Amino acid sequence: MGEIADHLHIRQPQASKHLRVLHEAGMVEFDAEVNRRIYKLRSEPFEALDLWLKEFRNIWEEKFDNLDRYLQDLQKRENKENEN
């Protein structure tokens, strides 16, 4: 845990608290070795999150595509007006 705290530039009690919350949420797991805990991310929660976000990604991509078309049309109109 000391390595994690050092890497994140936070105090060890803060790192412990965050890791406990992540463990309780099922996002990390750890192996106890003597007086150390080796933490690792669990892939399942991130895969579930990715699946959930996929639906929203598709919606936003469609909206951004529509916005892009609108802006291109607007730019073409402005260019035509400037030519005349």
N, C-alpha and C positions, 0 to 999 in steps of 0.2 A: 504494500500500500504506500510505502514511502516513495517508491519509484514513481507511482502514479501522481502523488501529490507534488513531487519535485517537477515532473514533466508538465503538469498543469499550472505550476506556480501558485499552489494553494497550500494551506496548512493541512496536516494529516487528519485532524478531526473533521475538517470539511470533506476531505476525500472519503473518509470512512462513512460519513452520513450519506453522501451521494451514492456510494457503492451499495450501501444498505438499501436505499430506496430503489435503485436499479435492480438489485437482487430480489427484493419483495415484488417488484413489477414483473419479474421473470425475464428481464432483458440481459442479465449477466448471470453467470454461474462461477463457482470457484472450487478449486481443489485445495485442501489444507495440507501443507507440508511443514512439519515441525512447528515453527512459530511464524510461518508465512502463509498467505493465501494467494494463490495464483488465479487471477480473474480472467475470464474470457467472455466475449459476447456470444449470446445465443442467436442463431440465425432465424429461428421460427417467428419471433415477434416482428422482426424486420421484414420477413417475407409476407406476413399477414398485413402489415402496414403498407407494403408496396402494392399488394393486391387491392386493398381498400382505396389507396390513392390513384390507382390506375383508372378507375371510373372518373374521377375528377380531372385527371390529366387529359383524358380524351375530350371532356367538355371544354376545358381551358384551351386546348390546342385548336379546337374548332372555333372558339371565340377569337383567338389570336389570328387565326387564318382569315376570318371575316374582317377583323380590324386591318390586317395587312392589305387585303384587297381594297377596302375603303380608302386607306391612305394612298395607295397607288393610284386609284381613280381620281382622288382629290389632287394629287400631284400632276397627273396628266391634264386635268382641267385647268389648273393654274398655269402650266406650261403653254397650253393653247391660248389662254387669255393674254399671256405675256408676248406671244408671237404676233398677235393682232394689234 
